[in-house]
Amino acid sequence: MGKVVAAITTSVDGYFTGPDDGPEKGLGEGGERLHYWVFGGPWSYDSEPEGAAEGRLKPEGEDAEYLKEMTARGGATIVGRTMYEAAEHWGETNPFGVPVFVVTHRPEDEPGTGEFTFVGDFGEAIDRAKAAAGDKDVSIGGGGDMIRQGLEAGVVDELHIIVAPVILGGGKRLFDHFETSLDLKNRGVRQSRWATFMEFEVRR
Amino acid sequence: MGKVVAAITTSVDGYFTGPDDGPEKGLGEGGERLHYWVFGGPWSYDSEPEGAAEGRLKPEGEDAEYLKEMTARGGATIVGRTMYEAAEHWGETNPFGVPVFVVTHRPEDEPGTGEFTFVGDFGEAIDRAKAAAGDKDVSIGGGGDMIRQGLEAGVVDELHIIVAPVILGGGKRLFDHFETSLDLKNRGVRQSRWATFMEFEVRR
């Protein structure tokens, strides 16, 4: 059996978006800085780097290494509807290379493309993603609500917090309204110019 | 000139104390886990490890290395009154080995022991600590309010976040009510069993 891995990028002050995120605003005000590590350096919604608009990534060094490891391990991905909308449906094409389950209160909104599977609740998403992933891992890619639900339900084996070297001062905080105490175990850390990758095992 | 270094230990969810911290409650409920790295392993307020009550530390490996580096660099320390009280005045004896400035609205409360210098505001604390430190660094040791004031005032050169592998689910959050956006630069990271030490340079 694969593991369930929750992985998300946050600022040093714990936000996974800047203020005013959402459709047409992506990661919110100043939020592009969270994902410099994904694109290999600075970019913005106003002037994207070559390839960014099409989702072609050009990370380097430790950034590329982490993505490569996660890609090799991953067999299915779960995302929340809010993230799906903020990402503008990734241009209607699944960019993950594995089945993607979108958790939503309105599964009937699923587009007929076969690119994304809409499911009505988090538990169902976990079950179906595990079945789809087989021996590989299920990745909970965000947003914060999905990761909090996973931790709360006790189904997360690993938590990866990728810290971008920025203080945002506002936005959506990963651990807002999360009141459960959990013991973790350090699994390792690496750092690039654009991010610090902290990996934890969740103790049960 | 030395640098101003703000260093604090937080949980993965960003708390520097558990719930209900304060005099006789130290770092709050479950908060001891934040400082396993300082004492070389598990301890609690109910059954302290040998030496913990007297402030004798027994960190090992990367934990000891970080403390050694900080001790070598430090020339003066600033702490807030709340932290001073929560630590129960460190038994009325300065444990830092360098002059300590306690920021308080009531500087007249300064004990006559000469162990701690009480000052009436944060700016004065910075000025006096810099003068006392000479070529060495000024350390802002906490609590959160002191570190936020330092970042807000633009006087912090380095921010060190020491992340303990625990989710507390409540307590005092380092970045609560901090609404300024700042760009940082990764300076390096190390990890022990009990902590991940992230060091950032604050860009001006």
Interface residues (C-beta under 8 A of the other chain):
Chain A: V12 D13 G14 G18 G30 R33 L151 L159 I161 V163 P165 V166 I167 L168 G169 G170 L174 F175 F178 E179 T180 S181 L182 D183 L184 K185 N186 G188 V189 R190 Q191 S192 R193 W194 A195 T196 M198 F200
Chain B: V12 D13 G14 G18 G30 R33 L151 L159 I161 V163 P165 V166 I167 L168 G169 G170 L174 F175 F178 E179 T180 S181 L182 D183 L184 K185 N186 G188 V189 R190 Q191 S192 R193 W194 A195 T196 M198 F200
